[in-house]
Amino acid sequence: MITKSAAVLGGAVLIGAATTAPASASAGLSEVREFERALTAASAPYDAAADGGSNARGGFASRPVGSFSWSWKGTTINVPAGCFLNMSVRGSGLNLSGTTTGVDCIGPAAIVPGMFCNWSGRYQFKDTSNRVYATETTSVRSGCGQASFHIPGAKKRTMRAGSICVQFRNNGVVRGTTCMAVFK
């Protein structure tokens, strides 16, 4: 019998199969545990608070950045699938004490040079009616980079119940969005 085990990160759902038959149960279980360790390791850079403490009060969200193309001086840059927009939020109640946000790539996307240029982040704070009540835009990072980089965090603030979202922009075009619910 095959069962499915799923871990949810924001809007991304990661699914691993686990075999529950007695003869191969340990093999299937070890695959699921390895998947769990990999997921924990991937979120570790976002779980640490700026002061080195743990992220006991907060959350982590991750969404894939789809493949896209853009042009510069007649050259077309193709960005393959395999990048994720990750956001960790720290705080208590409605008080935001910090965020750690970044784009991380795996597979072929991790080795393509100079695929992200002139990138920035934009944080949107929405109430429970999905109305934007505050926006913070980071400065544009000039130049090109690849594979893994951090977007400056949102400022400390008292939020309203609703959500916090971050948009990743490449050359002014939104290429990915990750959101997280905010509760009292």
Buried (B, 14 or more C-beta within 10 A) or exposed (E): EEEEBEBEBBEBEBEBEBBEEEEEEEEBBEBBEEBEEEBEEBBEBBBBBEEEEEBEEBBBBBBBBEEBEBEEEEEEBEBBBBBBBBBBBBBEEBEBBBBBBBBBBEEEBBEBEEBBBBBBBBBBBBBEEEEEEBEBEBEBBEEBBBBEBBBBBBEEBEBBEBBBBBBBBBBEEEBBBBBBEBEE
